[in-house]
Amino acid sequence: MKLSRRGEYATKALLYLGACDQEQGVSASEIAKRAQIPEPFLNQIMLTLKNGGVLRSRRGSRGGYVLNRPPEQITIGEVARLMDGPLAPIPCASVTAYEPCPSCPEPEACRLRLLMREVRDAISNILDNTSLADLIRKTSTSSAPI
């Protein structure tokens, strides 16, 4: 698994949004400026997050983006999968997008597949047990920007 630029930017945008007042929507241009993300690229990311149920958008004077759920209920694993697809490093180790390896006659006995499943499980365990709220708490004690 490699976190793409989309995954990185989505996480940065959510960190900023999660730290904002959820009664007031935040515009994509404000998020782009604060998180240092190119706005056209951010608009695509926000649409994916909205379609995935992570965000919702509002119109009007209090318009903009808000989280669709509390930050405690949004996992980094969910965001990574929305942006980048399965977490498994190779398709034959994937739970959600399994594809047999064409060069492997016995997938159940393949040692590489078994190792990559362990890698997938370790990555999944960390990302699925880390919420947006966890990262917000960690970044609030850091001097680093989002």
Backbone bond lengths (Angstrom), bond angles and torsions (degrees), N, CA, C in turn:
res aa  C-N    CA-C-N  psi(-1)  N-CA   C-N-CA  omega(-1)  CA-C   N-CA-C  phi
1 M - - - 1.451 - - 1.518 108.61 -
2 K 1.304 114.49 132.68 1.459 120.49 174.74 1.519 106.81 -128.74
3 L 1.311 115.33 125.84 1.455 119.18 177.92 1.524 108.14 -73.86
4 S 1.320 115.62 119.58 1.467 120.76 -178.85 1.525 110.40 -76.66
5 R 1.304 115.11 173.98 1.464 120.57 175.07 1.528 109.21 -61.02
6 R 1.337 116.75 -37.33 1.477 120.46 177.10 1.526 110.79 -59.67
7 G 1.335 115.79 -45.94 1.460 120.35 179.38 1.520 112.29 -63.99
8 E 1.318 115.38 -41.56 1.469 120.44 178.40 1.529 110.53 -63.54
9 Y 1.322 116.76 -48.73 1.462 120.54 -179.15 1.534 111.61 -65.43
10 A 1.324 117.25 -38.58 1.466 120.09 178.38 1.522 110.06 -61.14
11 T 1.320 116.61 -43.84 1.461 120.71 179.97 1.526 110.71 -64.97
12 K 1.324 117.38 -43.37 1.465 120.87 178.32 1.534 110.99 -61.96
13 A 1.331 116.76 -42.94 1.465 120.73 179.56 1.525 110.54 -63.73
14 L 1.324 116.74 -42.23 1.464 120.41 179.73 1.525 111.52 -67.87
15 L 1.325 117.14 -36.07 1.469 119.95 176.32 1.524 110.38 -61.17
16 Y 1.316 116.41 -44.18 1.460 119.44 178.76 1.529 110.12 -65.41
17 L 1.314 116.09 -48.56 1.459 121.11 -177.77 1.527 111.38 -62.89
18 G 1.325 116.87 -40.38 1.461 121.01 -179.38 1.516 113.46 -65.72
19 A 1.316 116.95 -25.22 1.463 120.97 179.22 1.529 111.83 -86.88
20 C 1.327 117.32 -7.19 1.470 122.12 -179.24 1.525 110.81 -89.50
21 D 1.321 115.26 164.32 1.457 122.65 175.44 1.528 109.10 -65.61
22 Q 1.321 116.99 121.66 1.461 121.19 -176.22 1.529 113.00 -78.16
23 E 1.321 116.83 -6.75 1.465 119.95 174.90 1.524 110.91 -79.93
24 Q 1.305 115.56 -23.04 1.462 121.94 -177.45 1.524 108.24 -111.70
25 G 1.306 118.01 123.85 1.454 120.97 176.80 1.524 111.27 -68.00
26 V 1.318 115.81 153.89 1.465 121.58 179.67 1.525 107.79 -118.06
27 S 1.320 116.50 129.79 1.467 120.36 -178.04 1.523 110.79 -72.90
28 A 1.320 115.07 154.23 1.464 120.44 176.92 1.521 110.24 -61.74
29 S 1.326 117.07 -35.69 1.467 118.76 -179.26 1.528 111.32 -66.37
30 E 1.324 117.67 -36.98 1.470 120.12 176.91 1.526 110.74 -66.64
31 I 1.328 116.58 -44.27 1.466 120.41 178.70 1.526 109.89 -61.26
32 A 1.334 116.03 -45.43 1.467 120.64 -179.29 1.524 110.94 -59.02
33 K 1.312 115.81 -43.58 1.465 120.36 -178.79 1.528 110.70 -66.47
34 R 1.323 117.11 -49.13 1.468 121.61 -176.01 1.525 112.68 -68.80
35 A 1.336 116.28 -38.05 1.468 120.28 -177.25 1.526 112.30 -92.96
36 Q 1.330 116.13 -0.91 1.467 122.40 179.17 1.535 111.76 56.83
37 I 1.330 113.73 55.58 1.462 122.30 179.86 1.524 107.60 -121.46
38 P 1.328 119.18 133.77 1.469 120.04 175.79 1.536 110.05 -57.27
39 E 1.322 116.54 126.02 1.466 120.49 -173.11 1.530 114.48 -59.11
40 P 1.343 120.69 -43.11 1.470 118.42 179.00 1.542 112.09 -60.08
41 F 1.320 116.42 -38.66 1.460 121.10 178.47 1.531 109.83 -68.57
42 L 1.326 116.75 -40.75 1.458 120.84 178.68 1.522 111.11 -61.83
43 N 1.332 117.97 -39.03 1.467 120.40 179.59 1.526 111.22 -58.85
44 Q 1.322 117.55 -40.34 1.473 121.23 177.04 1.528 110.67 -64.69
45 I 1.316 115.94 -42.76 1.467 121.51 -179.62 1.521 110.40 -63.90
46 M 1.324 116.67 -44.48 1.467 120.91 -179.06 1.525 110.94 -63.11
47 L 1.320 117.22 -36.76 1.457 120.66 177.30 1.530 110.50 -64.33
48 T 1.322 117.24 -42.74 1.465 120.96 177.46 1.530 110.31 -62.26
49 L 1.321 117.41 -43.94 1.468 121.24 179.19 1.530 111.22 -65.47
50 K 1.321 116.36 -37.13 1.471 120.48 177.43 1.527 110.21 -66.97
51 N 1.328 116.92 -47.60 1.466 120.41 179.29 1.524 112.01 -64.74
52 G 1.323 116.93 -26.20 1.460 121.84 178.28 1.519 113.58 -84.91
53 G 1.325 117.76 -0.05 1.459 121.41 176.32 1.519 115.22 84.50
54 V 1.320 117.49 9.95 1.462 120.72 -179.38 1.528 110.84 -85.49
55 L 1.322 116.44 -36.38 1.466 122.70 -178.31 1.514 110.72 -121.00
56 R 1.314 114.54 164.32 1.460 120.73 165.17 1.513 106.79 -138.91
57 S 1.295 115.12 157.99 1.465 118.73 179.50 1.518 108.88 -117.77
58 R 1.322 114.27 150.77 1.464 121.06 179.09 1.518 109.04 -127.38
59 R 1.303 114.93 149.76 1.465 120.98 175.93 1.523 108.86 -101.32
60 G 1.300 114.75 165.19 1.462 119.59 173.65 1.513 113.65 99.68
61 S 1.344 114.47 -169.13 1.465 120.33 -175.05 1.525 112.49 -64.83
62 R 1.305 117.24 -27.90 1.469 120.60 175.92 1.523 109.93 -103.88
63 G 1.312 114.80 26.30 1.453 121.37 -175.05 1.510 113.70 -76.27
64 G 1.317 113.45 172.28 1.458 121.35 -178.82 1.516 109.62 126.16
65 Y 1.300 115.74 -162.66 1.463 121.27 -179.53 1.520 110.79 -97.23
66 V 1.332 114.86 142.96 1.467 122.77 171.58 1.524 107.56 -137.57
67 L 1.320 115.68 158.48 1.462 119.58 175.65 1.519 109.05 -67.41
68 N 1.307 116.90 142.82 1.455 121.85 179.01 1.527 111.55 -82.64
69 R 1.322 116.45 -18.84 1.464 123.54 179.34 1.522 108.49 -139.75
70 P 1.318 117.15 162.93 1.471 118.50 175.41 1.531 110.71 -60.66
71 P 1.330 117.90 149.80 1.468 121.06 -179.51 1.533 113.38 -56.75
72 E 1.321 117.11 -26.50 1.469 121.20 178.34 1.525 112.00 -67.19
73 Q 1.326 116.93 -20.94 1.466 121.48 -176.83 1.528 113.40 -101.87
74 I 1.299 117.48 5.05 1.470 121.72 177.99 1.522 107.16 -111.32
75 T 1.335 116.49 116.58 1.464 118.58 -179.34 1.524 110.69 -96.52
76 I 1.308 114.79 155.15 1.459 120.29 177.84 1.528 109.28 -68.53
77 G 1.330 117.11 -29.32 1.463 120.57 174.97 1.520 111.72 -61.97
78 E 1.321 116.80 -42.32 1.463 121.02 177.57 1.524 110.54 -60.94
79 V 1.316 116.36 -45.02 1.467 121.15 -179.43 1.526 110.32 -64.67
80 A 1.327 116.86 -44.81 1.471 120.92 -179.72 1.523 110.83 -60.47
81 R 1.337 117.10 -42.73 1.472 120.05 179.76 1.525 111.43 -67.40
82 L 1.333 117.25 -39.80 1.470 119.92 177.92 1.523 111.35 -60.72
83 M 1.319 115.95 -41.19 1.462 120.50 -175.54 1.521 113.19 -83.66
84 D 1.327 117.14 -38.10 1.463 120.48 -169.28 1.525 115.27 -122.75
85 G 1.316 118.08 -1.88 1.457 119.60 -179.55 1.521 112.38 84.64
86 P 1.326 116.67 -157.27 1.468 121.24 -174.46 1.529 113.15 -57.89
87 L 1.324 115.45 151.39 1.461 121.35 -179.34 1.524 113.17 -84.88
88 A 1.320 117.39 -17.12 1.468 120.68 -176.97 1.526 111.06 -62.98
89 P 1.346 116.85 139.28 1.463 119.52 -179.71 1.528 113.94 -71.37
90 I 1.331 117.28 -23.37 1.469 121.17 176.59 1.525 108.27 -135.86
91 P 1.336 118.22 148.22 1.468 121.30 -174.00 1.532 114.80 -58.65
92 C 1.327 118.34 -32.27 1.465 118.87 -177.43 1.531 112.32 -75.43
93 A 1.329 117.77 -6.99 1.464 121.56 177.41 1.527 111.93 -102.68
94 S 1.322 116.81 1.28 1.458 121.35 -175.85 1.523 112.19 -80.34
95 V 1.320 115.60 142.12 1.461 121.46 174.36 1.524 109.62 -83.09
96 T 1.327 116.84 -42.84 1.462 121.42 -172.52 1.521 114.58 -94.36
97 A 1.328 117.58 -19.58 1.472 120.55 -177.13 1.530 110.61 -136.43
98 Y 1.319 115.53 45.67 1.468 120.76 -177.34 1.526 111.13 -59.37
99 E 1.312 115.17 133.73 1.463 122.38 171.35 1.520 106.52 -137.17
100 P 1.328 117.10 129.20 1.469 118.06 179.29 1.525 111.07 -65.89
101 C 1.297 114.67 147.98 1.459 121.34 177.92 1.534 107.49 -80.45
102 P 1.326 119.18 123.44 1.466 120.38 -175.91 1.531 113.57 -64.88
103 S 1.317 117.49 -22.17 1.467 119.80 -177.22 1.527 113.29 -97.45
104 C 1.322 117.84 7.70 1.464 120.63 -175.52 1.530 110.57 -114.05
105 P 1.342 117.65 112.73 1.456 119.67 -178.84 1.531 113.45 -75.37
106 E 1.341 118.30 -25.06 1.466 121.81 -178.56 1.528 110.47 -130.28
107 P 1.322 118.39 81.62 1.465 120.21 -175.73 1.533 113.87 -58.97
108 E 1.324 117.48 -34.20 1.468 119.56 -177.84 1.523 112.19 -69.65
109 A 1.322 117.56 -22.93 1.468 121.17 -179.61 1.529 112.49 -103.79
110 C 1.296 117.76 -0.49 1.470 121.51 -176.32 1.531 110.06 -68.25
111 R 1.309 115.73 119.85 1.468 120.32 -177.70 1.529 112.00 -68.15
112 L 1.319 116.75 -36.15 1.465 119.48 178.24 1.528 110.13 -64.39
113 R 1.319 116.55 -43.63 1.469 120.56 178.47 1.524 110.50 -61.58
114 L 1.332 116.81 -42.88 1.463 120.18 179.19 1.533 111.14 -60.89
115 L 1.328 116.34 -42.67 1.462 120.46 177.66 1.529 110.94 -63.80
116 M 1.322 116.91 -44.92 1.465 120.61 -178.52 1.529 111.75 -67.44
117 R 1.323 117.47 -27.78 1.466 120.22 173.83 1.527 110.26 -68.36
118 E 1.325 116.85 -37.61 1.469 120.20 175.64 1.525 110.62 -64.63
119 V 1.324 115.86 -41.79 1.470 120.39 176.99 1.527 109.46 -61.20
120 R 1.327 116.43 -47.31 1.473 121.17 178.75 1.521 110.43 -57.59
121 D 1.326 117.02 -46.02 1.466 120.56 -178.42 1.529 111.90 -63.82
122 A 1.329 116.48 -39.18 1.467 120.04 179.35 1.533 110.70 -66.03
123 I 1.327 116.17 -45.75 1.468 120.60 178.61 1.524 109.77 -62.05
124 S 1.312 116.12 -47.41 1.459 121.43 -179.19 1.528 111.04 -60.34
125 N 1.317 116.45 -43.45 1.462 120.63 -179.57 1.528 111.22 -59.39
126 I 1.310 116.60 -44.88 1.470 119.91 -179.54 1.528 110.78 -68.19
127 L 1.327 117.32 -51.26 1.468 120.37 -175.31 1.526 112.69 -69.05
128 D 1.334 117.28 -37.22 1.464 120.19 -179.43 1.526 112.65 -75.52
129 N 1.319 116.98 -16.33 1.462 120.83 178.43 1.525 112.53 -107.00
130 T 1.320 115.88 12.60 1.464 121.17 174.48 1.524 107.53 -116.27
131 S 1.315 115.43 116.25 1.463 119.57 -179.47 1.525 110.34 -92.83
132 L 1.302 114.24 165.49 1.458 120.38 174.32 1.530 109.50 -58.38
133 A 1.327 116.92 -38.60 1.470 120.89 178.36 1.524 111.19 -61.54
134 D 1.334 117.04 -38.89 1.469 120.17 177.59 1.523 110.46 -59.37
135 L 1.329 116.33 -45.67 1.470 119.75 -179.76 1.523 112.03 -68.67
136 I 1.320 117.16 -35.90 1.465 120.08 177.81 1.524 109.25 -62.53
137 R 1.333 116.83 -43.05 1.467 120.16 177.88 1.529 111.01 -62.08
138 K 1.334 116.54 -41.78 1.467 120.01 -179.83 1.523 111.57 -66.12
139 T 1.333 116.67 -39.58 1.465 118.98 -177.63 1.520 111.75 -76.61
140 S 1.329 117.79 -22.93 1.466 118.84 -179.93 1.523 111.23 -71.05
141 T 1.330 117.60 -18.91 1.464 120.72 177.48 1.523 111.76 -98.92
142 S 1.322 116.58 1.24 1.463 121.37 -177.96 1.520 110.15 -103.83
143 S 1.311 115.86 153.03 1.465 119.26 176.23 1.525 111.52 -89.77
144 A 1.332 116.50 -5.85 1.464 120.50 -179.20 1.526 110.03 -72.26
145 P 1.333 117.30 147.09 1.468 119.08 174.56 1.521 108.98 -67.63
146 I 1.294 116.75 156.66 1.455 123.86 178.40 1.474 110.37 -9.90
